Structure formats: structure tokens, C-alpha cells
Amino acid sequence: MELQPGEYRQSSGGEGLLGAALDALPSHVAVLDEQATIILVNDAWRRFASDNGNPDPTYGVGSSYLTVCDAAAPGCPDAAQVARGIRAVLCGTGEQFELEYECHGGAEQRWFLLRVAPLRSGNLRLAVAVHINITARKMVELEITKSEARFRQLADAMPQIVWTANPDGTIDYRNRRWYELTGLPLSAGPNYWLPVLHPDDQQTCVDAWSKSVRTGKPFQCEYRIRLATGEYGWQLGRGLCQTDAEGRVERWVGTCTDVEEQKRAEAALLETDRRKDEFLTVLAHELRNPLAPLRSSLDILLRRGIDPTLTAHLCQVMDRQVKQLMRLVDDAAPARLQVRRVRRAGMAPAGRRQGARPCSGATAGAGAAATTVPEGVIKMTITTGGGLYGPVKDQFKVGEDIPVAISMTDTGDKPAKYCLSTSLFQNRPQLKRDGQLIPYFTIMPQQTEQEDVIQRCERNAARQFQELQPKQTRVVDWFTIGQKGIRWYSPLSPGHYELVLRRRLECCQGPMVESNQVAFDVVP
């Protein structure tokens, strides 16, 4: 059916087949002639005008659509855009024009989609303007926008990194925490993440993410990211996919959790376990050593026809070894050792707590009388440095072995004698760094040039005394705190150290002044 010039002009109602078709549409429809004059409107148009208080009985038929738009253009940018779109369609420069706009009425919110399309009828070039009510769709979009805003606000408030991704795995959102932690600018975009990963973790993370995107299975991977400080920190990445009713992936949602402290704790726990195992190995060896003399002595005692004079000596050997076992057991319980040391310090006589103590007489064998010697004052000194082979010093580098020498000096005017019941190496000195106890460190015994002055109990059937002349000094023991080529423990870290003897040496026949600690520094 063709429209002739002048046909349906000034008609607010549809006539014939065309009018019936337009009235059946739920959208508001108006037909415009070549000058954009409204020549026909449908029933939905008329109802909308009546419901909104339009008193015009013609419902705008006969009026110019462009005139209305041009009049409203100064205060309504949409009106000017509509006018340009209608002119383009009527002139043939535009095939179709669309615009979404608000048309709220009172408390009711409404949105419409205006669609203008050409309508050819013979030689006439007309246009059809259709106003489609899209309020329901816009309300859903607004709710989605509000929901996304709430999600972003919640995500930005979380201490974790939150991210979302498209079905193909492209990251399209990261919360504020990501940019704060990495120091990246917002312009870098959410999908800029691969260069931030540690080079050693990139391939593992990419493979795990690609597999999850391909299969839809949950994503989980531990990796390190470069922080704003330039250091790397461990993160635990997790992600789950959201699917539609048919099981197709619509979106990925995930988080990155900081697990740096957990990683450090795990490493510390592994190191502690390693040191514990090594300590137990060393302890087992130390506990086993005194058992051999005990067993040998018991075997001899059980034999018939043994020399009675040897019995006392064997008993002394067993007594020493039993005491050594007791000391080792005590050292294996640091808490108990601390209590014992406090008790010992509180119960000791005043003279001993001040450092000067008289030494009791010693027996050369069982039943032997005490030997008297001229009075002298013996001073024990601990020094660090070269021992017998170099100057004394108190500063060492990391990885440098630290020699420790223990010397005896007769500071009196008369000769004095001493006897060591055990060596300092067996005494297991105590080492502190900046006031904190170091439970395990490596010490290695050394042979001195004055081997004749070191009379260890293990090498002698009875205690033998060594004599010092006035003002004479002898090195009685020397060991090394090892830092390189160590079998068990790590080198000492930089700091201030104090080496303290945990037990006094038994000095016999004469007063003794102990200096049982020495300080030194370890520097990078």
C-alpha cells in the first residue's frame, strides 16, 4: 500500500490496514513526512499522551517534530541530538538513528529508546519514529551497576587482592590493594600481571591458570610478586568460575592472599627441625663416649684377682664419666639448666659469687693425702684472636673462624699449682648475640704448642698438677668457633657476641680468680 501526498495528513487515528498495524504495536509510533511533520500516530502514542495530561486532541498530528526538538534544544542536549538524527534520516544521509533517554513522570522512573528509520512509499520519503519503553531493562542495569559498586567498595576494603576475569582468562578488574602492594599505576590496567611475577614462578603460574581457564576447574597457585619496595613477597592465588544454567563459564572471581609470614615460619620450622636432628645426632655421640670407659672399668672390676690398688682409680674413672653423662643430660634441657644456674648463683657463698674462690685440696689417688703447695693466686683469662699464633682481637668478619684461648697466669709472688678436671671444649661454652642465647654453634678443639701443659683427665689415671711460676702464663686450652667448612651450623651473623663458660674449672691447691667470659663483634 502506497501513501499519496496529503494522505493521512492531519489525522490522529490510523485508517485502513496501515493504521490497524500501527495500533497493534505496544510502542509509541509516529509517522513523519518529508518536513518532519507528524502525519500519523498509533493508539499507544495517544494513550501515553492522555495518561500524561496532554490536552491536545490531535495528539501532535500536524505539528513539526523538528520544531519541538529545536525549541527544547538549549536546555536539553538530547533534543538537539534527536533533531540532527531525524534530519539525517529524512535527507538520506543516515540509515537509522537511535537514542536512549529519560522520561520520568512524578515518582515514576521511565526510560525510552527512540528509533528513527526511513519509510518509503512511492516517491515520498517518510520517516517512522518509534519510542520503545526500556524501563525494565534500565532498572536491571541500574541494579547491576549498584551491585558492582557495592562489590568494588567491599573489595577495596579487603586486605587481600581481589580480581575478576573474563571467560577467556583476561583479567578485567583488580581492587585497590593490588595497586598499593605492587606500586603499579592505575593506567597499567588490571591485566598487567605477568611482568610482576618472579621469573622463577611465571611459567608455573601461567600453566596453572591456563589449565583452569581451559577446564573450568578451580585455580590455586603459590607465587611471588614484585612489591612496591622492589622485594618479592609470596602470594597464594585462588580463583573460581561462575557458570550459567548450561554450565558455560561467565566470569572468574579470585583472590591473592599474602602468605609471606607463613612461608618464613615454614622455613624457620624446617631449619629448627634440621638443627634439632643435628643436635640429637651430636648429643647421641657425646652421650655414647663416656659409656666406653664405664664399660671397660666394670669389666675389669668383675675380674678375679684384680689389684686392689687399681680399684680406687677405676672408681674415679667411672665417677668422672657418670658426672660427664649427667652434665650432657642437663645440657639437653635448656629450661632446666637455666633454673639450675639461677639456683646455683643464689646458693653460692658470697666469695664465689664475686669471682674469687679458694680451691680444695685434691687427691692424687684414692686414699691419698691432700698435697699442700705454696700459696699463689691463679687468674684464668679467655681471649679471642689468634690464640698461640696471632694477636688478640675482638672483631671478626662473617665466615672467619674465631680462635678462643684460655690461659692460666700466676699473679702472686709464689708458685701455684692447678689441675683441670675437664677441658673447655668439653665444657660447652655458652654464646649470646646481642643478649640472646644461641642454642647451637660449632666449636672445634685445637692442639696447642704447649701440649705438655694440658693434662686432660681422660689421658691420665689420676689428677696431675701443673705448676706456674710467679708472673708466668700458660695456654691451657684452645678451641675454635668455626664459621667456614662447618658440618652442622651456619656462620655467625653480624652482631655483638659474648662467650661465657657454663661451668667453672676445678682449680686445686690455691685461690683462683676467674674471668669466665669474653666479648667480640662479627661484622659483614
PAVOFI-408285 format. One record per residue (C-alpha): x negated, y negated, z negated. Coordinates in steps of 0.05 Angstrom, whole numbers, padded with zeros to 5 digits, always signed. Each point is the difference from the previous one (the first is absolute). Example, Ala and Ser with C-alpha at 12.3 -4.5 7.8 and 13.67 -1.06 7.14 Angstrom:
! residues 2
-00246+00090-00156-00027-00069+00013
//
This chain:
! residues 524
+00000+00000+00000-00027-00068+00021+00012-00067-00034+00016-00057+00046-00017-00072-00015+00049-00029-00049+00027+00068-00020+00009+00010-00076-00022-00072-00012+00032-00032-00060+00025+00069-00023-00010+00021-00071+00028+00069+00011-00023+00056+00044+00043+00020+00059-00001+00063+00040-00051+00055-00004-00059-00045-00017+00037-00033-00057+00022+00067-00028-00071+00027+00003-00027-00061-00037+00054+00003-00053-00019+00072-00015-00071-00020-00020-00014-00011-00075-00051-00054+00016+00016-00073+00013-00003-00011+00075+00004-00064+00041-00007-00006+00076-00035-00063+00025+00003-00030+00070-00059-00031+00037+00003-00063-00042+00002+00041-00065+00074-00018-00010+00038+00054-00039+00052+00029+00047+00020+00062-00039-00005+00028-00071+00022+00067-00027+00045+00018-00059-00059+00010-00049-00023-00072+00015+00069-00028-00014+00008+00039-00065-00067-00024-00026+00018-00072+00017+00067+00006-00036-00030+00034-00061-00051-00056-00007+00049-00058+00004-00008-00022+00072+00064-00039+00017-00015-00003+00075+00057+00038+00035-00044+00011+00061-00056+00031-00042-00051-00040+00039+00023+00019+00070-00014-00058+00047-00055-00029-00043-00074+00001+00018-00042+00049-00039-00062-00041+00016+00032-00064-00025+00013+00032-00068-00071+00027-00003-00033-00065+00021+00039-00038-00052-00023+00047-00055-00072+00005+00024-00030-00057-00043+00018+00035-00064-00001+00071+00023-00060+00028+00037+00040+00063+00019+00051-00043+00038-00055-00030+00044-00028+00069+00013+00069+00026+00020+00010-00058+00047-00066+00015+00036+00017+00074+00004+00069-00012+00031-00028-00048+00052-00053+00051+00019+00052+00055+00010+00047-00045+00041-00058-00026+00043-00026+00070+00013-00068-00011-00033+00016+00047-00057+00033+00068+00004+00024+00001-00072-00004-00040-00064+00005+00026-00072-00002-00034-00067+00015+00021-00072+00031-00054-00043+00034-00012-00067+00073-00018-00003+00018+00001-00074+00069-00018-00022+00010-00019-00073-00023+00056-00044-00004+00048+00059-00066+00012+00034+00003+00015+00074-00050+00009+00056+00014+00005+00074-00039+00018+00062+00015-00046+00060-00012+00033+00066+00010-00039+00065-00001+00038+00066+00017-00020+00072+00068+00020+00029+00007-00001+00076+00067-00003+00034-00004-00013+00074-00036-00066+00011+00011-00021-00072-00058+00003-00049+00032+00007-00069-00027+00020-00068+00025+00041-00057-00016-00020-00072+00009+00056-00050-00005-00011-00075-00013+00068-00035+00009+00004-00075-00065+00029-00028+00013-00016-00073-00004+00073-00022-00067+00010+00033-00028-00065-00028+00023+00018-00070-00038+00066+00006-00061-00037+00025+00004-00049-00058+00003+00057-00049-00059+00033+00033-00039-00066-00003+00017-00008-00074-00019+00072-00014-00067-00010+00035-00012-00064-00039+00014+00037-00066-00046+00056+00022-00056-00048+00017+00009-00036-00066-00002+00065-00038-00060+00025+00040-00039-00065-00012+00012+00008-00075-00030+00070-00001-00074+00010-00019-00005+00052+00056-00008-00011+00074+00067+00013+00035+00005+00010+00075+00050+00020+00054-00012+00028+00069+00038+00012+00065+00015+00072+00023-00063-00002+00043-00043-00014-00061-00012-00075+00012-00003-00037-00066+00050-00057+00003-00001-00025-00072-00046-00004-00060+00015-00035-00065-00039-00057-00030-00044+00046-00041-00034+00026+00063-00023-00070+00020-00021-00017-00072-00040+00064-00008-00035-00001+00068-00007-00075+00008+00028+00004+00071+00040-00060+00027+00073+00008+00017-00018-00012+00072-00037+00066+00001+00067+00036+00002+00023+00062-00037-00027+00049+00051-00072-00023-00010-00023+00055-00047-00049+00047+00034-00060-00048-00004+00014-00009-00075-00010+00074-00015-00067+00027-00021-00036+00029+00061-00006+00068-00033+00076+00003-00013+00027-00028+00066+00004+00065+00039+00030+00039-00058+00054-00053-00011+00016-00007+00074+00007+00075+00009+00046+00006-00060+00044-00059+00022+00004+00025+00072+00021+00069-00024+00055-00029-00043+00026-00045+00056+00000+00059+00048+00034+00049-00047+00041-00046-00046-00031+00032-00062-00019-00043-00060-00066-00037+00005-00052+00003-00056-00073-00018+00003-00055-00028-00045-00045-00052+00031-00041-00061-00016+00016-00071+00025-00044-00061+00002+00021-00049-00053-00003-00076+00001-00064+00005-00041-00035+00041+00054+00001+00064-00042+00041+00062+00016+00055+00026-00046+00036+00067+00001+00073+00001+00020+00052+00056+00003+00045-00010+00060+00068+00033+00004+00056-00006+00050+00070+00029+00014+00043-00006+00062+00073-00022+00003+00041+00040+00050+00068-00008+00033+00057+00049+00000-00034+00040+00055-00067+00004-00035-00036-00051+00043-00050-00044-00036+00025-00072-00007-00053-00030-00045-00059+00017-00045-00006-00028-00071-00062+00009-00042-00045-00026-00055-00075-00005-00016-00018+00010-00073-00066-00022-00031-00035+00062-00027-00069-00029-00009+00001+00008-00076+00025+00072+00008-00057+00015+00048-00050-00029-00048+00030+00040-00057-00004+00064+00041-00073-00014+00018-00016-00014-00073+00035+00064-00021-00039+00041+00051-00064-00032-00024+00019+00015-00072+00014+00072+00017-00066+00005+00037-00038-00028-00059+00038+00044-00048-00019+00062+00040-00072-00022+00003+00000-00016-00075+00029+00068-00016-00054+00032+00043-00055-00037-00037+00032+00012-00067+00005+00074+00014-00074+00001+00017-00018-00039-00062+00042+00045-00044-00032+00062+00030-00072-00021-00013+00001+00006-00077+00032+00068+00004-00063+00035+00026-00043-00016-00061+00057+00020-00046+00008+00066+00034-00075+00014+00001-00007-00018-00074+00058+00045-00019-00030+00057+00040-00066-00007-00038+00035-00004-00067+00038+00063+00013-00063+00039+00014-00030+00041-00056-00070-00014-00026+00002-00074+00015-00052-00044-00033+00035-00034-00060-00039-00064+00012+00032-00006+00069+00071+00002-00027-00002-00072-00025-00025-00025+00067+00054+00038+00037+00053-00029-00046-00027-00069+00014+00004+00012+00075+00072+00023-00005+00018-00058-00045-00028-00050+00050+00037+00032+00058+00066+00003-00039-00007-00074-00016-00014-00014+00073+00063+00038+00020+00040-00040-00051-00028-00065+00029+00019+00020+00070+00070+00018-00021+00007-00066-00036-00023-00038+00062+00054+00034+00041+00053-00036-00043-00013-00075+00008+00059-00020-00044-00023+00045-00056-00071-00025+00009+00022-00072-00009+00036+00017-00065-00061+00037-00025-00045-00058+00016+00045-00049-00036+00003+00046-00061-00075+00010+00001-00013-00075+00005+00048-00013-00058-00028+00055-00045-00074-00012+00012-00042-00031-00055-00013-00074+00006-00073+00011+00017+00017+00044+00059+00054-00047+00028-00052-00055+00000-00048+00042+00041-00055+00018-00050+00004+00068-00030-00047+00045-00038-00012+00067+00031+00002+00064-00040-00057+00047-00005+00000+00057+00050-00021+00072-00005-00050+00031+00045+00035+00066-00011+00050+00034-00044-00018-00006-00073-00059-00047+00014-00010-00060-00045+00010-00070+00025-00062-00033+00027-00018-00069-00026-00034-00051+00045-00023-00071-00010+00055-00050+00006+00007-00036+00066+00057-00034+00036+00020+00030+00068+00038-00042+00049+00037+00033+00058+00009-00043+00062+00040+00012+00064-00023-00037+00063+00021+00001+00073-00045-00009+00060-00059+00040+00024-00008+00043-00062-00072+00022+00000-00012-00022+00072+00024-00072+00004+00019-00064-00036+00061-00005-00044+00059-00036+00033+00073-00010-00012+00029-00010+00070+00009+00053+00053+00034+00004+00068+00058+00046+00018-00029+00067+00020-00066-00011-00037-00018+00053-00052-00006-00028-00070-00057+00030-00042+00012+00000-00075-00058+00010-00048+00005+00014-00075-00062-00016-00040-00021+00006-00073-00044-00054-00032-00034+00001-00068+00011-00071-00023-00030+00011-00069-00070-00001-00026-00005+00075-00012+00009+00061+00045+00070+00029+00006+00027+00065+00026+00065+00016+00037+00036+00060+00028+00054+00002+00053+00056+00050-00011+00025-00009+00071-00019-00040+00061+00037-00063+00022+00020+00034+00065+00037+00052-00040+00028-00055-00044+00043-00025+00058-00004-00076-00008+00063-00042+00007+00005-00051+00056+00046-00060+00002+00013-00049+00057+00026-00068-00022+00023+00032-00065+00037+00057+00034-00024+00071-00012-00023+00039+00061+00019+00072-00014-00046+00033+00051-00067-00020+00029-00062+00037+00023-00062+00006-00043-00062+00039+00020-00056+00020-00048-00071-00019+00020-00069+00027-00019-00044-00051-00034-00076-00006+00005-00003+00009-00075+00033+00068+00001-00040+00020-00061+00038-00050-00043+00068+00027+00018+00014+00059-00043+00069+00025+00017+00032+00048-00049+00016+00048+00056-00075+00008+00012-00022+00009-00072+00015+00054-00051+00003-00053-00055+00001-00075-00004-00068-00030+00012-00017-00070-00021-00035-00052+00043-00044-00052-00033-00003-00072+00020-00057-00046-00020+00016-00071-00023+00023-00044+00058-00002+00060+00047+00057+00011+00050+00018+00065+00036+00054+00015+00051+00037+00060-00028+00054+00008+00053+00015-00026+00069+00059+00011+00045+00031-00033+00061+00071-00025+00013+00005+00024+00071+00034-00041+00054-00026+00032+00064-00002+00072+00020+00051+00014-00054+00034+00067-00002+00061-00020-00039+00017-00074-00012+00002-00065+00039-00052-00056-00007+00011-00052-00054+00040-00059+00024-00024-00072-00013+00009-00023-00072-00031-00006-00069-00017+00067-00033-00016+00023-00070-00034+00067-00013+00013+00025-00072-00025+00063-00034+00060+00039-00024-00040+00037-00055-00059-00018-00041-00065+00037+00009-00025+00037-00061-00062-00035-00023-00036+00035-00056-00050-00022-00054+00004-00075-00001+00049-00058+00009+00025-00015+00070+00031-00061+00033+00043+00017+00061+00015-00044+00059+00050+00047+00031+00024-00041+00060-00025-00039+00060+00035-00046+00049-00012-00009+00075+00035-00027+00061+00017+00031+00067+00004-00049+00058+00020+00010+00073
//
